[in-house]
Amino acid sequence: MKKVNIIYWIFTGLLLALMLFSAAGTFLIHDPETAAKMAPLGYPAYVMQMLAVAKILGAIALLVPGFPRLKEWAYAGFTFDLLGATISMIVTGFAVKDYAPMFIFLAILVVSYIYFHKRLKLKATATKDSAV
């Protein structure tokens, strides 16, 4: 259980840092450099702000203990965000060097999600064993 928890928290921490950093750059700080990078995508500013709020709420959902269904929704939202961003960058002609890191971010998301389910399974087994 300890190994699963360590891997889960490492990858979930990386995922949360990624999402919160992204949200801060687009919404909280109004970073002009980030805005300039996003301009070719053609999304209005309010979409970026909406996504930033969703990322913050998703990060909170992953940090709050319990609520496994809410965590599933957060993971789904992060998946849609990362896939949508990757596809948008590819379709609008960004260079490979610009969207290649997105695949690393998706891998971090996948590992966090897999270990989220491993933790749930181990907790269910431990609860079942202690009840007997």
C-alpha positions, 0 to 999 in steps of 0.5 A: 500500500505504501508504494502505491500511495507514494507513486499516486501522490508523486504523479498527482502532485505533478498533475496538480502543479501542472494544472494550477500553474496553467490556471495561474498563467491564464486567469490569475496573473493574466500573463501576456506571454501565455496570452500571446501563445494562446492567441493563434488558437483563436479561443476568446479570453473568457474560455481560458478563464473558464478553463482556469476556474475548472482546473482550480476546482478539479485540483481541489476535488483531487485533494479533498479526501473521499468523494471518488465520483467527484475525483472521476469527474476531475480526471475526466475534465483534466483529460478533456482539457489536455486532449483538447489543448493538444489537438488544438495545437496540432490543428492550428499548426503549432510546431511539434516542439510546442505540443510534444510536452502535452504527451508527457502531461497526458502520461502523468495524468494516466499514471495518477488515474491508474494509481487512484484506482489502485488505491481505491482497490487496496482500501476496499480490500483493507476494509473488507479484511478488517471487517472479517 
